[in-house]
Amino acid sequence: MPNSKRIIAIKQLEIMKTKWQSGQVKGENNRNIVLCKGLIIIILFSIGFWGCSQSDNDQDPNPVPTETGEVAGTVKDENGNPYPSTLITVTKGAEKTSKATNPEGAYVIATKDVGSYNIDIEPPLSTKLSGNPTPTVNVQANTTATADFVVQPQLVEAHLNFGSVQLIEEIVDADGNTPTNPSELLFAKNIFDSPLGQLNEIKAPDGHQITLAEFKTANGNLLVRCNGSSSTIEIALEGMIPNGTYTFWLAYLNITRKVGEGIDFANDFVNMTNPPIGPSNGSGNALVADANGKIEATLTHSSCILTDKVALVIPVLYHLNGMTFGGGHVPDAEEMVHMLVYFQ
């Protein structure tokens, strides 16, 4: 009922009540009194009904959900090792919320509603998911729905820094050109340090200069496992320079690059100086190949190296004179990149 009519009805009721209290209805028969009382009851009921109808019309046609819940779970490998900084996203219609796992590999995401939610994970670098990659959970009011993920670390192939993979044309012949003859002696060209273009002989510890055929025998793979606050890098390489000294570095990228695709050294790297695997002073990233050119070892790092960057390339540096230079810059004239390992 419109507000104006409701006000008139209330006023009529007040007038009738005043007359009754003032005695103007005295002397009338009981029939009239009963009718009057009945009329009052009808008016009161009508006012209440009209008031409810008016209130219903004012309700929000799109009410905000008042019931909420949350989704929680973990990201671990098959041995129970947690993977931190892994992005988890929950979605229901237009609602979309993302959160990264904590150092224990756990996450908790509050929802704005209840019902069916999709849970998506962005797997850590060089891992794959076990089971259903996109589970659906039913979130109920004031409760926690659980969605756990299990990841499997994958072996990553080490690629020779030559031919289609060579990024900076570092490995050259005596004339500074890309070598083609297997018996050609190799040189490492200065790329970053003065004098730019200087050619440095690539020699083995026994003093002989490495040929293209010897250089190209290198192959192998790496396997990285995270366990929350640290990670292990299992290295299995062969065909390296016998008794040669190698170091391993973390070249984080802010963009995904395919193997062999050019890298913009001015813009693609997260750090201007790539940190070593292990302590920042470089005391834990050096390994020496055995007499047969094999490197089988495990390095450790104080964080999970797979989850908090877009991509990672691990350069495997050979040190021409066996000297290492800690965690900082290695002079061009003292090293060359023998292999590159891409984690994407």
C-alpha positions, 0 to 999 in steps of 0.5 A, a space after each residue: 500500500 502506498 505510504 499516503 494511504 497507510 498514513 490515512 488509515 492510521 489517522 482514522 484509527 487514532 480518531 476512532 480510538 479517541 472517540 471511544 475513550 472520550 465516551 462518544 460511543 457510550 450508549 450504543 448497543 453492544 452490536 456497534 461496539 463489537 463492530 467497532 472493535 472488529 474494524 479496529 482489528 481489521 485496520 491493524 492487520 491491514 497496516 501490518 500486512 501493508 507494512 510487510 509488503 512494503 518492506 519486501 519490495 525494498 529488499 536487495 534483488 542481488 544480496 551479498 552472500 553471508 555464508 563463507 568458508 575456506 579451502 586449505 591444503 598442501 603441495 608436497 612431493 611423493 616423499 612428503 617434502 613441501 614445496 613453498 611459493 607454489 601458486 594456488 587459485 580458487 575459482 567460483 564464477 567471477 570470484 577468483 583468489 590466488 595465494 602461494 604456499 608457505 615454507 611448509 608447502 601449505 596454503 589457506 584461502 578464504 572464500 566469499 561464498 559456499 558451494 562448488 569451487 575449482 582449485 588450480 595449481 601452477 606446478 613448480 618448475 620442472 615438476 608434474 602433478 600426480 592425480 587430478 590437476 584441477 580438483 573441485 571441492 564443496 565449500 560449506 559454511 564456516 568449514 574448511 574444504 581440503 585440496 592437497 597436491 602431489 608433485 613429481 620432480 622431473 629429470 632436466 637434460 643438460 644442453 651443450 653450449 654450442 650450435 643451436 643452444 649457443 647463446 653468445 657465440 662464446 665457443 669459437 675457433 682460432 679465427 673467432 668463427 664457429 668451429 665445424 671440424 671435430 679436430 679444431 682447437 677451441 677458444 673461449 671469446 671474451 663477451 663481457 670483459 675487456 678486451 672484448 673478443 679476446 680469444 682464450 685457449 680452452 685447455 684441460 688440466 693436463 695442458 692439452 687444448 680441447 678440440 670440438 670433438 672433445 667438447 661435444 662429448 658432454 651430456 647428462 641431466 640434473 634433478 632438483 628436489 625441494 624440502 621447504 627451506 632448502 633444495 638438493 640438486 642431483 648432478 649426473 654429467 659425463 663427457 666433461 673435461 677430465 679432472 676439470 673444475 666446474 661451478 654451478 650457478 642460478 640464472 633466474 629469468 623473468 621470462 620463459 625462454 625455450 632451449 636455444 632461444 636467444 636471451 636478452 642479457 640486459 633485460 631477461 635476468 632477474 639478477 645482474 649477477 647470478 648467484 651460485 648454488 649453495 652459500 652466497 660466497 661460492 664455497 659450495 658450488 664447485 665440483 671436479 670431474 673425475 679422470 673419465 670426465 664424470 661428475 656425480 654429486 649432490 649440491 644443496 641450496 638454502 631455499 627451493 630454487 624451483 618455485 618463486 621465479 618464472 624460469 631458471 637456467 643453470 649455467 655449468 662453467 668450466 674454469 680454464 686454469 682450475 681457479 674459482 672466484 667465489 660468489 661474485 663475477 668470474 672473469 671472462 678470460 678464466 671461464 667458458 659455459 660448457 652446458 646449460 640446464 633449463 628449468 621452465 
